[in-house]
Amino acid sequence: MSSSGTAIWWIRRDLRLNNNRALEAAAHDGRTVVPVFVLDPRFKASQSDKRMQFLYSGLRSLDADLSALGSQLIVKSGDPTRVLPELSRSLEAPVFAEEDFTPYARARDQQVASAAELNLVGGLTVFHPEEVLTERGGPFKVFSRFKTKWQSLSRQGAVTYDPRSIDFVSKGTHESVGIPEVTGNVQAGEDHARKAFDQFLVEDGAIWKYGEDRSRVDRDSTSGLSPFIKFGMVSTELLVEKATKLLDDETLPAASQASVRTWLSELIWREFFQAALYHFPDSVNRSLRPEFEGIDWNDPADHLTAWQQGMTGYPIVDAAMRQLSAAGWIHNRCRMIVASFLVKDLLIDWRHGATWFMKHLVDGDIAANIGGWQWTAGTGLDAAPYFRVFNPVLQGKKFDPNGEYVRKWIPELQGIADRYVHEPWESLSTGSNSKSINGYPLPIVDHREARKTTLDAFEKARSRHRSRTGNGN
Ligand SMILES: Cc1cc2nc3c(=O)[nH]c(=O)nc-3n(C[C@H](O)[C@H](O)[C@H](O)COP(=O)(O)OP(=O)(O)OC[C@H]3O[C@@H](n4cnc5c(N)ncnc54)[C@H](O)[C@@H]3O)c2cc1C
């Protein structure tokens, strides 16, 4: 390690001053910390506008927090594999960064490490994927086993220090290109993350009913923390620690305990998918179950646009797709419903859906997104069985019982009676040849028929694979 008194804290998706292992490591031994963010044009090109706005807002917030400490965020523009080594050379300083597991990040970091002293530090997950392994030293493919192992390991706990005790480089010492403008009211950054988490935990906060309510799409039934987690505006180690502390409280009613436990489990799902991406980087583009690589998918030209625009004729699907385009976030239940609809009702390759999600989600995270898509499609790790097909009408009735959510996003259905809100075609009189209801389309496919066609396509792919390899799985 360099003996320089300066260290570069290379910020990527850990936009916070508190509970940050990479920052703590950079500041070790009283080193002066130079906080750097690199605007990488290649990265920008692959991100959704809303996600970029959230990132910029988070950078502005981090800059303000550093300003309050007499420092600033140094923003550079260019290819990080060039920018970081140059900066490291000119400052004679080692680089510290939180390790990221995407294939892009790993290749980039390898290149930086070949030209500069790069120290990768944990923090993206509670445990590094190499720490949660089977007895034989391999990755887990089943969530419940991963979770058991994960819970058996001893956690270090979130790292704590006072950011005011860190010697950050003084404002104005280094050139910075500045942070791009943010349009609209985007509420990103550590403070907003803290507020969102506090709100989740208040007396009537969603966490206490998470066990029973978490699938209700018509309520604020979840934490809404995913965009903050995506950019590390809050430490997941801290979230896990707080949830675990709540579970230690013996006075907590059993139902609340169960709710907290379920929420903690979701954070472990996140770790499972991060580990899956680390161990199976090809899963970004390939089905993890090879027998489903050979499915005869439908031509996306037929129905993909209707799905993207929220015009399939199935209200719960369309409400979610319209919310996704407008707000950049949808409930986990909605993600599963629309993903199941694309793959199992329209027989469109899950990769088209995953790409659309990444284009629109503020919390778009490759590991969680690929994990979620492959899980729903039945092609991934510990996935839903391929023959499990969500019925969009029943899902709507169950998780949006009064149609409040549907009416919010589909104005055409504002005036429809409750009993028809999830199946508006039933409101038409027998023999009607209407092509729409108040401008809202009739279903583009018949769910029952589509289900049969899809199961057939999955079965055929399996049997072709079996006869090629002699292996049914
Ligand atoms: C098809 C599909 C695509 C998805 N794409 C993404 C994505 O790009 N980014 C993303 O963060 N999540 C993704 N998810 C997971 C999940 O839908 C979101 O994390 C969740 O809806 C975020 O809302 P929340 O913060 O209120 O979650 P909460 O219910 O409050 O959960 C807390 C946190 O746990 C994690 N989490 C919860 N559920 C899951 C899950 N099923 N898988 C992995 N982590 C989970 C998230 O970090 C979340 O913020 C996807 C799920 C599916 C089915």
The ligand as a Gaussian input file, in Angstrom:
#p B3LYP/6-31G(d) Opt

LIG

0 1
 C      -39.315000      -8.868000     -12.857000
 C      -38.705000      -8.194000     -11.667000
 C      -37.739000      -7.207000     -11.830000
 C      -37.172000      -6.557000     -10.725000
 N      -36.217000      -5.583000     -10.935000
 C      -35.643000      -4.989000      -9.852000
 C      -34.645000      -3.987000     -10.038000
 O      -34.237000      -3.660000     -11.158000
 N      -34.138000      -3.378000      -8.925000
 C      -34.541000      -3.726000      -7.658000
 O      -34.048000      -3.131000      -6.686000
 N      -35.453000      -4.686000      -7.467000
 C      -36.022000      -5.321000      -8.512000
 N      -36.976000      -6.280000      -8.300000
 C      -37.260000      -6.707000      -6.924000
 C      -38.404000      -5.969000      -6.202000
 O      -39.521000      -5.901000      -7.031000
 C      -38.021000      -4.555000      -5.751000
 O      -36.790000      -4.593000      -5.060000
 C      -39.069000      -3.989000      -4.807000
 O      -40.315000      -3.945000      -5.447000
 C      -38.650000      -2.598000      -4.384000
 O      -39.623000      -2.009000      -3.571000
 P      -39.335000      -1.685000      -2.052000
 O      -38.036000      -0.985000      -1.895000
 O      -40.535000      -1.002000      -1.511000
 O      -39.192000      -3.150000      -1.446000
 P      -39.396000      -3.745000       0.002000
 O      -40.490000      -4.737000      -0.106000
 O      -39.518000      -2.717000       1.050000
 O      -38.056000      -4.587000       0.213000
 C      -36.871000      -3.997000       0.750000
 C      -35.713000      -4.196000      -0.192000
 O      -35.450000      -5.586000      -0.352000
 C      -34.976000      -5.808000      -1.680000
 N      -35.935000      -6.690000      -2.359000
 C      -37.248000      -6.806000      -2.130000
 N      -37.796000      -7.754000      -2.916000
 C      -36.800000      -8.216000      -3.680000
 C      -36.719000      -9.201000      -4.695000
 N      -37.785000      -9.917000      -5.079000
 N      -35.540000      -9.398000      -5.296000
 C      -34.445000      -8.718000      -4.917000
 N      -34.448000      -7.779000      -3.960000
 C      -35.604000      -7.538000      -3.348000
 C      -34.918000      -4.467000      -2.377000
 O      -33.616000      -3.951000      -2.240000
 C      -35.935000      -3.666000      -1.585000
 O      -35.718000      -2.281000      -1.654000
 C      -37.571000      -6.937000      -9.410000
 C      -38.550000      -7.923000      -9.244000
 C      -39.111000      -8.546000     -10.358000
 C      -40.166000      -9.599000     -10.140000

